[in-house]
Amino acid sequence: MISLETRSDGVVLPVHAQPGARVTAIRGEQDGALKVSITQVAEKGKANKAFLELLAKRLQLRKSQIELISGETSHHKRFLIRGLTAEDLQQRIVSVLNSN
């Protein structure tokens, strides 16, 4: 299960990021984080932008609702999701994982 953290300004989504992968996809859960792979290589913030865009598209969010709050140069990233409860976000994640 994904370890979501509720804060006053939104929900923190931990992500295990895999840039430079063969396929762009939300792959499942790994160590309490959402495992996400993208084909974009990690250079000059391009991979972080691609992760944000993929999460917005697959979790049906506006890009303005998502912010990378830690892990800019790490595989372990944390995104702040605004405008949803932890339960709503968990349901969207489950829906995406079940559709894979």
Secondary structure, 3 states (H helix, E strand, C coil): CCCCEEECCEEEEEEEEECCCCCCEEEEEECCEEEEECCCCCCCCHHHHHHHHHHHHHCCCCHHHEEEEECCCCCEEEEEECCCCHHHHHHHHHHHHHHC
